[in-house]
Amino acid sequence: MKNNFVELDTSKNVDFNITSSQRCDLFEMNEANLNTTINFYVTSNIDLLINMSSINSQDFKKKFIINIYLQGSGSNVVVRTNCLGIGKSNTAIEVNGICDSNYDSKINIQIDGIIDSPDVVITGKPKFIFKTNTIEARHGLTIGKVNEKELTYLLSRGIDAKTAKYMLISAKLFDCLKTLPAQQNEMKRKQILNIWGETNA
């Protein structure tokens, strides 16, 4: 599976041409309001994993529109979107499955959001825009806090709540950034965790 890492900014939208199964890590920590569109043009049977990380040390509003354009007959597309909010994120993510031709295709969109504090808000909206009746479409949406079972286990081992959450967030960040070289991954994680520490003091 091909890997892509893209650091988003406030000034441009992003386009991907997808011809094989891929993992795309989308990352932003802009100190500004943000409204960005990411377009994926899909031409074959693929499994697309999108990791969207939004980092905020202040209360900015971020919106990401992810468009999945089906461009091939007989496509069977699975889109999994993981959204991670750190700090004081107010993040909205919209994933649209779009087909404006008479293709016989299948698409399954799943959005999973993880928040790390009461200051974080993530909203998700999977949506389909089709001009044909020959598409089979499914979607799901789950927004929640860090894994409570994992947190409870760490607490039972004598680790305090803040340290336990720090460990879980660090592990999640490592996964979201793992397409980066090890040194860059560590530097980026430290930068983000410093913001997390400031907003959870």
TACOR-V757463 format. One record per run of one state. SS is the DSSP state (alpha for helix, beta for strand, coil for the rest). FROM is the first residue (numbers start at 1). TO is the last residue. If there is no record, write none. Layout:
SS,FROM,TO / SS,FROM,TO
//
This chain:
coil,1,1 / beta,2,7 / coil,8,13 / beta,14,18 / coil,19,21 / beta,22,28 / coil,29,33 / beta,34,42 / coil,43,45 / beta,46,56 / coil,57,60 / beta,61,70 / coil,71,75 / beta,76,87 / coil,88,89 / beta,90,99 / coil,100,104 / beta,105,115 / coil,116,120 / beta,121,130 / coil,131,134 / beta,135,145 / coil,146,147 / alpha,148,156 / coil,157,160 / alpha,161,176 / coil,177,181 / alpha,182,199 / coil,200,201
//
